[in-house]
Structures are given as C-alpha cells and as structure tokens.
Amino acid sequence: PVSLATTEVPERIVLSSRGDPHKLRAKMRGWMKWRAEYDIGTILHSPKPSFELVKAFYPHALHGRTRRGHAIQMEAPGQFSTLIKALKSRGFADPTRAVVEH
C-alpha cells in the first residue's frame, strides 16, 4: 500500500484544501482510496469488456486541450440510462463501475 508520506500530492488537491492541513489529509486519503478501489495504476492495461457498448450508448471523445493544457472531453450523455440498462442486461453486476473504468 502507498502511504501519504511517499505519494506526490496532486496540485488540484492542494488548491482545493486552501491551506488547511486537515482538509488536505482527508482529501488525499479519499483520493488514494479511490485510486486503490479502481486499481488506477493498471486501469489502462486491464480488459474493457464493456468498451463497444459504452461507446455506442455514451458517445464521447477527447476534443483537445485548453490553453492551460487541460483536456476537453465532449460528451452526449442523453442515452446514459439506456446504457446502464444494456450493461445490466448483458450481465454487468456494477454497470456504473464499467462506465467509470471505460
């Protein structure tokens, strides 16, 4: 397991904590828990059995970057509930997680 002492703190967590060390620690713990829960370190190398279904019902793409370098993602989320139903009908126990991992 990764500890707070050996993990680089993302700038967005530092900024959102506004100098409060208690908030910073709590946000870091939440971020690290999320990373561990979704296995973020290897997520790009794991199989994505829901890939085609997610692309079909939740059209999205990276469009470019802002002047400050932030990614711009375009989405057409109107069919999200249909996507969740389709994933459930195909046996995905946690369809929301399948979308997040996509």
Secondary structure, DSSP 8 states (H G I E B T S, - for coil): ---GGGS---HHHHHHHTT-HHHHHHHHHHHHHHHHHTTGGGGGGS--TTHHHHHHHS-EEEEEE-TTS-EEEEE-GGGHHHHHHHHHHTT-S-HHHHHHH-
